[in-house]
Amino acid sequence: MRLPVELRHIAPRLATGAFILNSGLSKRNADEQTAAMLHGMAKNTYPFLDKLQPATFARLLSAGEIALGAALLLPVVPTAVAGAGLTAFSAGLVGLYLRTPGMREEGGLRPTQEGTALAKDTWLLGIGVGFVVDGVTRGSR
């Protein structure tokens, strides 16, 4: 049985999958203060999230990260599919970076000290887009 994963995809899938899975697991039992902080940052950037309660948002975020991390780690999930999930998720994170005041230096894209933690999500976006493009172009060969 041939798995839908190319050898060149294994390292970035393991690295991103383990990172995202760990992030999701760490939010699984978020206390009220943590849930409020996560929700507050997200709803300031994406106002439609204001309709959710902080605890509900934290649970959904945790479940989404766990599912995405598992999809990246499980070799039975095609890389293009896992890449599409990674692209969507990381695009939301990059949106936080670009739209949250104080994350970038004035007039540019360079991160401030506070923005460095979010700026690193651009790497996740690049990996996700690479997986999708590879899957689409590989399918056309």
Buried (B, 14 or more C-beta within 10 A) or exposed (E): EEEBBEEEBEEBBEBBBEBBBEBBEEBEEBEEEBBBBBBEBBBBBEEEBEEBEBBEBBBEBBEBBBBBBBBBBEBEBBBBBBBBBBBBBBBBBBBBBBEBEEBBEEEEEEBEEEBEEBBEBBEBBBBBBBBBEBBEEEEEE
